[in-house]
Amino acid sequence: MALAEQAELRLEQCAVSQITRMELLSFPGITRDEERRIDAFLSACHVCRLDERTEQEAIRLRRLTNLKLPDAIIAASALVRGATLLTLDRRMKAAIASLGEL
């Protein structure tokens, strides 16, 4: 949520990968209050489902950058939709920046 605010985006403009959704909701030790807040955030965003185009792009990204598969799927979700990738993951940022694609 903070990343969207920093980028001056409204939540209705945001999308998250299906992988991001799973990561957020499966965090060990998550409290009910945190889960409710995450659910509220996710319900305001579009969830990008894993489709064949995203799958193929994730495979390509993983081969080119050696990103972990979940990170490659997240980046591919943005790429195939022409979206801006917002992440705090420095390794992912560097890998994608090296391709000059996002």
C-alpha positions as semicolon CSV with decimal commas, in nm:
position;residue;x (nm);y (nm);z (nm)
1;M;0,000;0,000;0,000
2;A;0,282;0,237;0,084
3;L;0,443;0,179;-0,256
4;A;0,120;0,273;-0,431
5;E;0,095;0,587;-0,222
6;Q;0,456;0,682;-0,299
7;A;0,384;0,638;-0,669
8;E;0,072;0,854;-0,621
9;L;-0,159;0,576;-0,737
10;R;-0,512;0,511;-0,620
11;L;-0,576;0,152;-0,517
12;E;-0,825;0,116;-0,801
13;Q;-0,530;0,168;-1,038
14;C;-0,326;-0,108;-0,877
15;A;-0,296;-0,472;-0,969
16;V;-0,118;-0,751;-0,790
17;S;0,003;-1,083;-0,917
18;Q;-0,175;-1,397;-0,804
19;I;0,163;-1,492;-0,654
20;T;0,177;-1,169;-0,451
21;R;-0,172;-1,239;-0,322
22;M;-0,064;-1,586;-0,206
23;E;0,255;-1,451;-0,049
24;L;0,069;-1,183;0,146
25;L;-0,200;-1,415;0,278
26;S;0,033;-1,705;0,365
27;F;0,277;-1,505;0,576
28;P;0,358;-1,711;0,889
29;G;0,221;-1,559;1,208
30;I;-0,022;-1,325;1,033
31;T;-0,284;-1,191;1,274
32;R;-0,656;-1,172;1,196
33;D;-0,633;-0,792;1,190
34;E;-0,343;-0,803;0,942
35;E;-0,531;-1,053;0,729
36;R;-0,838;-0,826;0,724
37;R;-0,624;-0,528;0,620
38;I;-0,455;-0,732;0,347
39;D;-0,794;-0,856;0,226
40;A;-0,922;-0,497;0,214
41;F;-0,617;-0,393;0,010
42;L;-0,651;-0,689;-0,227
43;S;-1,023;-0,634;-0,278
44;A;-0,944;-0,281;-0,402
45;C;-0,687;-0,414;-0,653
46;H;-0,714;-0,623;-0,965
47;V;-0,555;-0,966;-0,917
48;C;-0,359;-1,074;-1,225
49;R;-0,422;-1,443;-1,278
50;L;-0,153;-1,668;-1,414
51;D;-0,229;-1,723;-1,782
52;E;-0,025;-1,870;-2,069
53;R;0,124;-1,534;-2,177
54;T;0,237;-1,463;-1,821
55;E;0,372;-1,816;-1,790
56;Q;0,580;-1,784;-2,108
57;E;0,711;-1,441;-2,005
58;A;0,804;-1,573;-1,659
59;I;0,999;-1,858;-1,819
60;R;1,183;-1,610;-2,041
61;L;1,262;-1,377;-1,749
62;R;1,383;-1,660;-1,528
63;R;1,617;-1,786;-1,800
64;L;1,756;-1,437;-1,865
65;T;1,788;-1,316;-1,506
66;N;1,797;-1,622;-1,279
67;L;1,518;-1,467;-1,069
68;K;1,337;-1,698;-0,831
69;L;1,028;-1,835;-1,004
70;P;0,774;-1,639;-0,791
71;D;0,962;-1,315;-0,865
72;A;0,974;-1,396;-1,236
73;I;0,596;-1,455;-1,235
74;I;0,534;-1,125;-1,054
75;A;0,753;-0,933;-1,300
76;A;0,597;-1,113;-1,597
77;S;0,250;-1,021;-1,470
78;A;0,346;-0,655;-1,497
79;L;0,529;-0,688;-1,829
80;V;0,251;-0,861;-2,022
81;R;0,003;-0,598;-1,905
82;G;0,229;-0,301;-1,975
83;A;0,213;-0,209;-1,607
84;T;0,472;-0,046;-1,385
85;L;0,631;-0,290;-1,142
86;L;0,643;-0,161;-0,785
87;T;0,862;-0,365;-0,553
88;L;1,090;-0,325;-0,253
89;D;1,291;-0,628;-0,366
90;R;1,626;-0,483;-0,472
91;R;1,738;-0,804;-0,640
92;M;1,424;-0,814;-0,855
93;K;1,457;-0,444;-0,943
94;A;1,818;-0,491;-1,050
95;A;1,745;-0,802;-1,254
96;I;1,456;-0,641;-1,440
97;A;1,641;-0,311;-1,484
98;S;1,928;-0,502;-1,645
99;L;1,684;-0,602;-1,921
100;G;1,560;-0,246;-1,965
101;E;1,201;-0,369;-1,991
102;L;1,018;-0,227;-1,687
